[in-house]
């Protein structure tokens, strides 16, 4: 251990760290991990009038004792200073203030924790604390003995000396793959590749007993930086201290003993020096917007950030690639709508002014009768998205989602093979600090023994409970978590109701604003009521969604914390489920309303449904609600991608970094610190970066986008295109954030993307049902089919508009609801409204007609048929595409065979070598014994006793 607690007078304090900033001061040992903390000195007060150099020296030495951890005294409840201080001349015994007592307690915890780290085999180096208060770093290095020991405990697979050939698929697939590689060569990132890509090192969990199997050229580089930091992190997580139930570095950070713990980046990502490191390589080939056209260097990402983050970017890359064919098909569907708009007979009939369809007023008293031809633009625009091609696109999207998930499983298996994740066992996770604290409180509460001194009782119970935490005999039960579960249920229900309330508030806004604008005397305002209300309401919806999204993210985290999950994995899964549920409801509730509820509960002329005793429920546009659904979906999707996914993602980290910098400058007084190098070291630079908080936000925004692409794609075929454009930027934005703006995350081994796959699969299945209902209920696809094949006299769509409009006798309007100043002629006897109802001259006037029930039956039949057909095709695709590629399956089997042969060969050679050593020793032993006997015999002839007897030397020597 190196303790750099040095006086300002000692030269060692001014030694500069190596230029790279990645090593200890000896320029040999790597910095594998860094602990950062803020300190605040409490300098003792010397007697007044003492101003000699001796005073300064004593003060300095006193500061060294208080910060170097050399003394063994301890602060007891902050009431007395360390015992070593009181014996020093010129030092007063003073009572500690509460703040000083807290700082002293933190210092003692740090000393104990660092002492335990040294006992675990780690080597540490600390900065001199030259200021009254400031930031200090503890740099940690893991020597070879620790690395090899922990690698064996963690069963980390490492490459052996054995290499074997990777057999590639032959035939046409190999030819196509070679052609594809040549075509995409300019798109490949310029990163170092394995010299022989057809060979692979055989990997095996590290074992010190079989160290001769591994290809160890240099012990310093055998474990790469990511593996070294992972090993150190495991030691930090399990190293405990007696104070405050500190069961690892996470608890110490939660108790503010340390501010941060992080591995170092490999150096600067940009600079004048020519030294190339992996971080700079990633920035140049991946994390720049200028590299948007290149493939991702997935293997280098995995090497630098670990498997979990590597899998995220591999998934994001595959998803973005799959958006290309979906975008192409979506554009074709949209162009089909544009091409066929002129030949669409219903649109022509609606736009033909000769068809005098006099429609009933849109509001009471202030709205006049109006001609259906005035809604010509809406009808033509609706045809762009409401045409037979959208049915095909819905089926295509459902199959596309299934193929995407199957292809991801195959890619995941391929990456698992090349990253040596096959057969990866679930590692035993350490309990979270919050869980341990709650369990400790439970143990203390159940402790019924009493002593004379309550303080001693507290300490006795405390330490007993701390050590009891190591076993699993006692744990938190459902009854302990019941308050958390109850709060979760109540608050989640409240948040969902809050979302529905926000949607209802926007509905009220639309209804009241439409009524208010209808009262306007301006003709232009009255004619654009629907456009104005729709546009402003969608923007309000977007703002509400963005605000509630941020609130729901914080609420979901808090709700998960009060549940007190035991491990980080359980915590993450529960957080994901809560956040997804809340954000899913928040993002899609307005869209669900427009798709399935708007215009369904309006009533009819003469018997409208009113809210607040005077406002009619809003109706769909003459062309149907599909166009409005398209507008709603596009604005919310684009707004979330532009504002939340991009602006927030860029701006908020920069604001946090600025705020933290200002806070540090405010809390730390400006003092001259001559002991520190003027050039900031890597640990200083990394501390200023934003801490890594997990992949949940990254996955969440992509999952919500996946929902926009699949759930309502029948109403917006261009959704995949906008998602593709966003993701091209998103990949580089996330890459730049990870490389330049975040501290280096801890490497985590993972063989899949976890619960996110189940959510994706659920969205894919839900999309089939929702698109079936959108086509059947929201669009006019089923009514058009019914008319063409059941009611049309000539099998064409001529007369469809007239067929869908019902008659109403204007004399049946309620008193006070008739148009006050109608510009129409006074002979308006009947007005039309969109519905299937009996005419006024029918015995069952205004009741639902036979056509209504026939169309409703056809809608339900289509939903069932569409759903079962698409589900069957999805299952068929799932069955046809194997989860594990055939070549990878063969390689895994081959690897097991090669591994067994390799071990047998090595053990055989080892046995032969051992036998040769034993045979050589046996021959030496025999020859040595024979020569000794002959020498002893000759010696005994010349050493007879005077009595003529041999001495016993020969026999003694032979026995020996």
Order of alpha helices (4+ residues) and beta strands (2+ residues): beta-alpha-alpha-alpha-beta-beta-alpha-beta-alpha-beta-alpha-alpha-alpha-beta-alpha-alpha-alpha-alpha-beta-beta-alpha-alpha-alpha-alpha-alpha-alpha-alpha-alpha-beta-beta-beta-beta-alpha-alpha-alpha-alpha-alpha-alpha-alpha-alpha-beta-beta-alpha-alpha-alpha
